[in-house]
Amino acid sequence: MDQYPVINLKETGLRIKTLRQERGITVLELSQYMGFTEPQAVYKWQRGESLPTVDNLYALSKILRTSMEDILVGNDEMSSRFL
């Protein structure tokens, strides 16, 4: 039986950070693009302490030029995705 799919917060946070860095976008720039007054939310995402809301995930996909699904890392993808 397949395991119920869940989003891995730590790996998703690492993925957000990696994509942001690959695009040459700073945390402050990303925070401003998202309309945040402080960068704490972005840091929390990157540390895997929280996930972006669906609206924020959609905005992230646009600035990072990827799909929302590509940003999220599920428990079934961890072992093969970054190898």
C-alpha positions as CSV (number, residue, x, y, z in Angstrom):
1,M,0.0,0.0,0.0
2,D,1.3,3.5,-0.9
3,Q,2.1,5.9,1.9
4,Y,-0.2,8.9,2.2
5,P,1.6,11.8,0.5
6,V,2.6,14.7,2.7
7,I,4.8,17.7,2.0
8,N,8.2,17.6,3.6
9,L,8.7,21.1,5.2
10,K,12.5,20.9,5.5
11,E,13.1,19.7,1.9
12,T,10.5,22.2,0.5
13,G,12.3,25.0,2.4
14,L,15.6,23.9,1.0
15,R,14.1,23.8,-2.5
16,I,12.7,27.4,-2.1
17,K,16.2,28.6,-0.9
18,T,18.0,26.8,-3.8
19,L,15.6,28.1,-6.5
20,R,15.8,31.6,-5.0
21,Q,19.6,31.5,-5.0
22,E,19.8,30.0,-8.6
23,R,17.7,33.0,-9.8
24,G,19.9,35.5,-8.0
25,I,17.1,36.8,-5.8
26,T,17.8,38.0,-2.3
27,V,15.5,37.2,0.7
28,L,14.8,41.0,0.9
29,E,13.9,41.2,-2.8
30,L,11.6,38.1,-2.5
31,S,10.0,39.6,0.6
32,Q,9.3,42.9,-1.2
33,Y,7.9,41.1,-4.3
34,M,5.6,39.1,-2.0
35,G,4.4,42.4,-0.4
36,F,5.8,41.6,3.0
37,T,7.1,44.4,5.3
38,E,9.6,42.0,7.0
39,P,11.5,39.0,5.6
40,Q,10.6,36.6,8.4
41,A,8.0,34.6,6.4
42,V,10.6,33.8,3.7
43,Y,13.1,32.7,6.3
44,K,10.5,30.5,8.0
45,W,9.8,28.9,4.6
46,Q,13.5,28.3,4.0
47,R,14.0,26.7,7.4
48,G,11.0,24.5,6.9
49,E,9.1,26.0,9.8
50,S,6.1,26.8,7.7
51,L,4.7,26.6,4.2
52,P,3.6,29.4,1.9
53,T,-0.1,29.8,1.5
54,V,-1.5,28.8,-1.8
55,D,-1.6,32.4,-3.0
56,N,2.0,32.9,-1.9
57,L,3.0,29.6,-3.5
58,Y,1.5,30.8,-6.8
59,A,3.4,34.1,-6.6
60,L,6.6,32.2,-5.7
61,S,6.2,30.0,-8.8
62,K,6.0,33.1,-11.0
63,I,9.1,34.9,-9.6
64,L,11.1,31.6,-9.5
65,R,9.9,30.7,-13.0
66,T,8.8,27.2,-12.1
67,S,5.6,25.3,-11.3
68,M,4.1,25.2,-7.8
69,E,4.5,21.5,-7.9
70,D,8.2,21.8,-8.5
71,I,8.6,24.0,-5.4
72,L,6.9,21.4,-3.1
73,V,8.8,18.3,-2.1
74,G,6.8,15.4,-0.9
75,N,7.8,12.5,1.4
76,D,7.9,10.2,-1.7
77,E,10.4,12.5,-3.6
78,M,13.1,13.1,-1.0
79,S,15.5,10.3,-1.8
80,S,15.5,10.7,-5.6
81,R,14.8,14.4,-6.2
82,F,18.1,15.9,-5.2
83,L,20.5,13.1,-6.2
